[in-house]
């Protein structure tokens, strides 16, 4: 018994310029033979990085410590403690940089601009066939410290070069994912912002949208509603990315503004850090992460990485943060009673002590983990489940890591031991809902992940025997 397949999984609404709006997964895209085996989900791998590290003693507190910020997705994650990244130390470079370069590669950097080898996601990318239009390296993030690329780039080719350059502005990521209008550039002047807001990438796909909403498309009412909701979401993201106008009663809305977060050189002025509000940080991150999630949900991206704050990040954060049971008030500059680099949150890590309360460090760490959990929940949405009935989060290899297991530079072995990792199930390959003390090198952890995916390529020195981390496997 068969049914006619109405739409291909890679159906796009195409418009002017480079506009191409992928449709979400619909019932009409399911396999045509209803008696056939359920298709395997596509291979996906994404590296999620957060800066400054997770001190090993705080990891030992489990979900009663800063890790509680991941509680909402803990059943979908495997927490791996005791991961040794000491081989990533490169004497004379920078401890923040070394740990960040080793995240997802488990190798020391190759100088200041190259990694020591490919990252997990790119090895898996090389083992898969990508359909046309699918990005094999979508990179984005909210980061400000940028003296060396590995501080904020976490997806690397075999030759150690970046798999792509990350998008740090919502407008840039939106245009990369959904396309841009003819002649469009990121708006900078007030007139340009007004003109950009009056336009939409959806304007040029209206006729195709109307076709799919009509009886001629032969789509179900549910699928038509799904398309309408999807385009509403794209439009909402477009408004966030390019600035949302404010309604002043009966007056015309004010012109949308650019991103309020600093980008480029303005975000790293002489390494002295920047003053940033919680609203600036979180608003920009959430817009970026939602655009990134839509790209995955629409099968526009299968590999890459997201960065939430760079390695050795230097910001002076101020404002209130509330998400679920996480509630903090930040004032780095005020509580440190100084400005410049010494007034940055970075210093809370350098002052970490096992006998101290470390309240400010805990607050920053919980904010970062809470925002990463928010992104994971977008991927755990059952409305965007794969054909096997599992969510994208359940089917994908999502690896979360950071730069160090301690914030003090005085002991490399201590700093690059016990580096925190969290891993998703990758379609029932790994033991989610657990906390495992691996006591293993990062190379062995990463190579175990690759072996579980049936990939023969290995990270690290050629000929090095794999010491499989059986504790993470189902």
PyMOL commands that set and color helices and strands:
alter all, ss='L'
color gray80, all
select helices_A, chain A and resi 27-29+56-59+62-64+66-76+86-88+95-102+120-126+149-151+170-178+190-198+203-213+215-217+221-242+264-267+269-271+278-297+332-336+341-343+346-350+359-379+382-384+392-395+412-415+442-452+470-472
alter helices_A, ss='H'
color red, helices_A
select strands_A, chain A and resi 12-14+20-22+45-50+77-84+138-142+274-277+303-308+315-323+326-331+397-401+421-424+434-441
alter strands_A, ss='S'
color yellow, strands_A
deselect
rebuild
show_as cartoon
